[in-house]
Amino acid sequence: MENSVTAGIISAKNRRLQVAKRLYEEIFQTDAAINPGNSGGPLINLNGEVIGLNAFIIQSSQCLGFAIGIDALKNQLDHYVFK
């Protein structure tokens, strides 16, 4: 079972979430299975477009999954890569 696919239904978007001392903005809440070792994979819509990056789960909250929205990622790339 090297590769797998999940439904990845987005149940909330544009959430703000603080984990430890870091604040995440433009976060999607998803039911995508995010397990140790597979965070960082793309969250893809039905058209095959990358809409986010699967980032982490909160195990104490029924293993809710969270993905960073593609717009937030693009902003970070523009800031760090193209300057």
Steps between C-alpha positions, in 0.01 A plus 500: 500500500761747388254748346145583605216736420243644741186707451662821628172678562554859615276575795632850571724748321690818582539396863760645733669244718778526754715193553765535768638850441423521129190664351368350177262701284292398198482142623258241360350244734474168318425136562799400287705236678824670600733253665858535618715507191237614250447860602614734229299327232261697282131551571339473157151600384281301261658682203846376595612844618718532808305710750713442807781318672407239759677621810399339828235333712379560851469152644316611814222640277391181323807524274381812320723573201616843393647626175663831419310672218677544168465881509686517831770273357538716191542808720772325700678383185492850356642636824782248548587368156468792267673770705 
